[in-house]
Structure formats: C-alpha cells, structure tokens
Amino acid sequence: MTGNVLAADFKAEPFWWEDAAPFRHEGELPAKVDVLIVGSGFCGLSAGIRSLELGSSALVVDAGPIGGYASSRSGAMLSSGQKFLLTGASQSFSAEQVDAASRLHAEAFEFVKGLALKEKLEFDFQQCGRVFLASVPADAARFDTHAQVLRSRAGVSARVLRRDELHDEIGTDYYFGGMVVEEFGGIHPSKFGRALARSFLTAGGLAASHLRVTDVARTGGGFRVETARGTVLAKHVLFATNGYTDRAFGYLKSRVAPAASYIIATERLPAAVMAEAMPRRRMYSDSKRNLWYFRPSPAGDRILFGARPGAMLVPVDEAARTLHGFLCRVFPQLRDVKISHCWTGNVAMTHSHLQQMGSVDGIHYAVGCNGSGAAIMPYLGRLAAERMLGFRATPTLFECSPFKAFPPYGKYPWFVPLAVAGYDMLDWIDRKRASLKEVAGR
Ligand SMILES: Cc1cc2nc3c(=O)[nH]c(=O)nc-3n(C[C@H](O)[C@H](O)[C@H](O)COP(=O)(O)OP(=O)(O)OC[C@H]3O[C@@H](n4cnc5c(N)ncnc54)[C@H](O)[C@@H]3O)c2cc1C
C-alpha cells in the first residue's frame, strides 16, 4: 500500500482492550497478609487464586493496571510446550526431564482448557488448531520429525502438510510446507486476565494496582514488603513479574531478559477476504528465528499479526508500518487493508529457554515464559503457590534446571538487539538461498 497504512481511528494500544481493558483497583493495603504476590498477570493471579484455595489470605500488587502488561497484550495462541520440544531447548535434558517438561506443559494446556470448559470462565477459548509454517524448504523437511516428537511427547495429533496442500489452510504462496496440530487453539488474553482477576477478588483476594513494590526484606516470621503506599508484612512473597522484572528483586532481574514483541490488528475484513486468507480460522506461526505469528480475532473478522519489526525498539506507529509490510509479504492480497491497532509487550527470556520457579533467601519466583506463556504461566503460578505453601512435596523440573545470570544490563538488555539482528540476517540469508534454488530449479 502506498500512503498511510494506519486507519483514521488507529489506536496505539491492544485491540484486546476494546472488549476487556485492564483495570484500576486501589483497595486499602492490609498491614499483614499470608501471601503477597508481585505481578497481576496470568501467573500472579493464578498463584493468588491457588493461595486462597489452600487457605491463605492473598494480596496481589501491580505497578500498573491489573493484568495490564504481557497478559493483556499477548497473541494468546494456546499450545502445550511445542517451543520447548522443537527449538532445541530440550537437548541438554535427559529423557526423563523431557518427559517431565512435556507432561507439565500438557497439564498447563488442560488446566486453561478446564477453566474455560469446566469452570465456565469466559475468555473466548477456541480449540481451532494451529498451523506451523516452514519459511524455507529445509524447515519443511524437519516437520516430519517435529510431528513425531509432538505426537509422542506432547500427545497431540500433529499432521504434516506438503506445500501443495497449504492452500486448504492458508491463502498464501509464501511458505514451503506446514504442520497442523488440531488440539491447539487460542484465547482472548485480556478477557482471560479479567476472568482470573474476578475469580480472585470474588474468592476474597486483595489487589492493589498502580503500586510498585520497591524492596523486600526478611523479618523474624516473614518479609517486610515496601511500596510507595506503605509497608506490608507477609509470611510468603512470590514474584510473578516475568518480562517486567525490575530491581526490586535483583537476583531475578539478572536472570530474565525482557524482549519486546509487537502486534498489529487489521480493520474489519469482509468475510470473503477472511475465508480466502484463513479458510479454517486457525492460529499460525512460522519457522523463522524471529518468527511471525498471526491469527484471526475471536470474531473471525480481523487478522492480528505479531513480529519483532527489527533489532531496536521503535514507536508503535512505526512498528505498525513495518508489520503491515510483513503481513503483505504473506498476504499480498491485503495490501490495501488498514491497521486499526498496534501495541507492544515484553516476554521474558531465560538462559535455559525454560520456565523457572524456586526461591532465593525465602523469596519465591515464577517467571520465564520465553515467548509462549498463555498456558504455562497461569499453571506455573499455581505450581509456585503449591510449592511455596508446602502443598506439593516434589520439586518440578522448572526448579531443577540451572537458572543462570545474563551479562549485566541496565533498563534494556543490550544483547537482545544483537541477537535479533543476527537472527534477522540468518533468516534473510535462508530465504534468499531458498528463492535462488527455486529459480535455478525451474
Ligand atoms: C506481544 C506478545 C505476544 C505474545 N503472544 C503469545 C502467544 O501467542 N502465545 C503464548 O502462549 N504466549 C504469548 N505471549 C506470552 C504471554 O502473553 C506471557 O507469557 C504471559 O502473559 C506472562 O504472564 P505473567 O503473569 O508471567 O507476566 P505479565 O502479564 O507481564 O505480568 C507481570 C506483571 O508484573 C508487574 N511488576 C513487575 N515488577 C513489579 C514491581 N516491582 N511491583 C509491582 N508490580 C510489578 C508488571 O507491572 C506486570 O503487570 C506473548 C507476549 C507478548 C508480550
């Protein structure tokens, strides 16, 4: 498209907030509480709900609105740990450890599915299937092995698609093959966060938004937690701060690296355009190192497209233009479509590429979504509450893998843009090689 790709009513905030915005909740701070949780995303709220179920009082404190960061900005494609299995993160683990991680991720998926189907929380859970797309032929060639791994480890029905079969799944010639997993799906992340918050508050949980925890220090029987609105004494403290971890818990900050991702939403699209681009309204992601991920909105009338626009952080209107360009490479037929929303949010990377939970000096943590946390982070919060309160005797794999520090960094980890730039270059070379081979083969 030439000219402005932004719709006249373009908003630099998540499309999700149209239906379910994160909210302010500034209740009185209690002097004492059994469990104080820092962070009100999927992880913190789920830990809060579990703490209440286990008979403890619980306070969730967030520096921003309730559920206002990654959890209401997510692409919200729901799956059970395929990243861990397919990206090589599992290579340093024994077979037993891979089994344990696979089991935990499958439990996490079932947990979130159960919240929708059994507990009847409303967050647009859709078990619509997900298509993994090969950016280059070499990636397509690996899908047979990937499908076997997913079938045997994650217990799902992964099916490989040849390039000439892709048109049943997606209206593009951009990719070289695919793999469908029928069991995976998507949710509305901001509705999910709000549903968790409602469950927590209804069950007697306390919450304080727009309040940063600045320090935690041990006392005789627990911890003094410092905030701008006063001190709270807590028997247990859990940091569920993921990609927004700050200096309040220095140990944790040095071990998670925030990495920003951006998403655009298109304006409403005619049914025929959607049917051609996404005939089965699945979730989609590709095999690039800096992957592109995209999906229909829950109503099926817009496309949401996520990516990192480049190595450096950029303003969202600039990111919107770059992502529109990426969208048009996949779907050239959308070149005249305008962008109604663009937003950004942080995921948290760890050295191990695995989620991490545990405690240091008695302070607990549950972090490290590594880009894929819609299912595992709420489950990790639940596991962390059970471990912290002594209701789960055996440590999970997420406590047993080494939690290594990154090189020191200030507000932004300087090494993330370097990695993104390197990956962008390798992705570009791979595509270039693939297209040269294709031309030579004609
Ligand atoms: C753009 C984007 C796309 C994504 N797409 C997908 C996807 O398609 N599928 C998928 O599975 N996952 C996806 N994810 C990841 C998933 O959304 C996250 O893993 C998940 O939401 C993390 O939840 P959380 O509760 O751990 O963290 P968050 O929701 O980020 O919550 C952490 C909270 O901690 C608070 N906090 C930090 N420090 C303090 C402090 N000192 N005092 C008080 N509060 C503090 C922050 O304010 C924040 O609200 C995506 C993430 C992003 C950003």
The ligand as an SDF file (V2000), in Angstrom:
LIG
                    3D

 53 58  0  0  0  0  0  0  0  0999 V2000
    3.2800   -9.2550   22.2070 C   0  0  0  0  0  0  0  0  0  0  0  0
    3.1890  -10.5760   22.9020 C   0  0  0  0  0  0  0  0  0  0  0  0
    2.6760  -11.6950   22.2270 C   0  0  0  0  0  0  0  0  0  0  0  0
    2.5710  -12.9210   22.8830 C   0  0  0  0  0  0  0  0  0  0  0  0
    1.9980  -13.9690   22.2240 N   0  0  0  0  0  0  0  0  0  0  0  0
    1.8350  -15.1540   22.8670 C   0  0  0  0  0  0  0  0  0  0  0  0
    1.1630  -16.2340   22.2330 C   0  0  0  0  0  0  0  0  0  0  0  0
    0.6460  -16.1200   21.1120 O   0  0  0  0  0  0  0  0  0  0  0  0
    1.0660  -17.4150   22.9230 N   0  0  0  0  0  0  0  0  0  0  0  0
    1.5780  -17.5760   24.1720 C   0  0  0  0  0  0  0  0  0  0  0  0
    1.4860  -18.6770   24.7360 O   0  0  0  0  0  0  0  0  0  0  0  0
    2.2170  -16.5610   24.8000 N   0  0  0  0  0  0  0  0  0  0  0  0
    2.3380  -15.3620   24.1910 C   0  0  0  0  0  0  0  0  0  0  0  0
    2.9330  -14.3160   24.8340 N   0  0  0  0  0  0  0  0  0  0  0  0
    3.4600  -14.5430   26.1860 C   0  0  0  0  0  0  0  0  0  0  0  0
    2.3850  -14.4730   27.2820 C   0  0  0  0  0  0  0  0  0  0  0  0
    1.4800  -13.4370   26.9980 O   0  0  0  0  0  0  0  0  0  0  0  0
    3.0920  -14.2080   28.6110 C   0  0  0  0  0  0  0  0  0  0  0  0
    3.9580  -15.2830   28.8440 O   0  0  0  0  0  0  0  0  0  0  0  0
    2.1850  -14.1160   29.8100 C   0  0  0  0  0  0  0  0  0  0  0  0
    1.1720  -13.1910   29.6140 O   0  0  0  0  0  0  0  0  0  0  0  0
    3.0330  -13.7120   31.0210 C   0  0  0  0  0  0  0  0  0  0  0  0
    2.2020  -13.5730   32.1340 O   0  0  0  0  0  0  0  0  0  0  0  0
    2.8790  -13.1470   33.5000 P   0  0  0  0  0  0  0  0  0  0  0  0
    1.7970  -13.0700   34.5200 O   0  0  0  0  0  0  0  0  0  0  0  0
    4.0160  -14.0530   33.8140 O   0  0  0  0  0  0  0  0  0  0  0  0
    3.5270  -11.6990   33.2040 O   0  0  0  0  0  0  0  0  0  0  0  0
    2.8520  -10.2620   32.9560 P   0  0  0  0  0  0  0  0  0  0  0  0
    1.4730  -10.3810   32.4480 O   0  0  0  0  0  0  0  0  0  0  0  0
    3.8180   -9.4500   32.1690 O   0  0  0  0  0  0  0  0  0  0  0  0
    2.7490   -9.6610   34.4240 O   0  0  0  0  0  0  0  0  0  0  0  0
    3.8930   -9.2260   35.1410 C   0  0  0  0  0  0  0  0  0  0  0  0
    3.4570   -8.0540   35.9860 C   0  0  0  0  0  0  0  0  0  0  0  0
    4.4580   -7.7580   36.9660 O   0  0  0  0  0  0  0  0  0  0  0  0
    4.3220   -6.3950   37.2980 C   0  0  0  0  0  0  0  0  0  0  0  0
    5.5160   -5.9310   38.0130 N   0  0  0  0  0  0  0  0  0  0  0  0
    6.8050   -6.0440   37.6360 C   0  0  0  0  0  0  0  0  0  0  0  0
    7.6190   -5.5310   38.6140 N   0  0  0  0  0  0  0  0  0  0  0  0
    6.8100   -5.0600   39.5990 C   0  0  0  0  0  0  0  0  0  0  0  0
    7.0560   -4.4250   40.8500 C   0  0  0  0  0  0  0  0  0  0  0  0
    8.2930   -4.1740   41.2920 N   0  0  0  0  0  0  0  0  0  0  0  0
    5.9910   -4.0670   41.6220 N   0  0  0  0  0  0  0  0  0  0  0  0
    4.7110   -4.3360   41.2030 C   0  0  0  0  0  0  0  0  0  0  0  0
    4.4350   -4.9540   40.0100 N   0  0  0  0  0  0  0  0  0  0  0  0
    5.4700   -5.3170   39.2280 C   0  0  0  0  0  0  0  0  0  0  0  0
    4.1320   -5.7280   35.9440 C   0  0  0  0  0  0  0  0  0  0  0  0
    3.5350   -4.4510   36.0920 O   0  0  0  0  0  0  0  0  0  0  0  0
    3.2540   -6.7520   35.2130 C   0  0  0  0  0  0  0  0  0  0  0  0
    1.8790   -6.3930   35.2300 O   0  0  0  0  0  0  0  0  0  0  0  0
    3.0280  -13.0690   24.2230 C   0  0  0  0  0  0  0  0  0  0  0  0
    3.5310  -11.9630   24.9050 C   0  0  0  0  0  0  0  0  0  0  0  0
    3.6060  -10.7310   24.2690 C   0  0  0  0  0  0  0  0  0  0  0  0
    4.1310   -9.5620   25.0290 C   0  0  0  0  0  0  0  0  0  0  0  0
  1  2  1  0
  2  3  1  0
  2 52  2  0
  3  4  2  0
  4  5  1  0
  4 50  1  0
  5  6  2  0
  6  7  1  0
  6 13  1  0
  7  8  2  0
  7  9  1  0
  9 10  1  0
 10 11  2  0
 10 12  1  0
 12 13  2  0
 13 14  1  0
 14 15  1  0
 14 50  1  0
 15 16  1  0
 16 17  1  0
 16 18  1  0
 18 19  1  0
 18 20  1  0
 20 21  1  0
 20 22  1  0
 22 23  1  0
 23 24  1  0
 24 25  2  0
 24 26  1  0
 24 27  1  0
 27 28  1  0
 28 29  2  0
 28 30  1  0
 28 31  1  0
 31 32  1  0
 32 33  1  0
 33 34  1  0
 33 48  1  0
 34 35  1  0
 35 36  1  0
 35 46  1  0
 36 37  1  0
 36 45  1  0
 37 38  2  0
 38 39  1  0
 39 40  1  0
 39 45  2  0
 40 41  1  0
 40 42  2  0
 42 43  1  0
 43 44  2  0
 44 45  1  0
 46 47  1  0
 46 48  1  0
 48 49  1  0
 50 51  2  0
 51 52  1  0
 52 53  1  0
M  END
$$$$
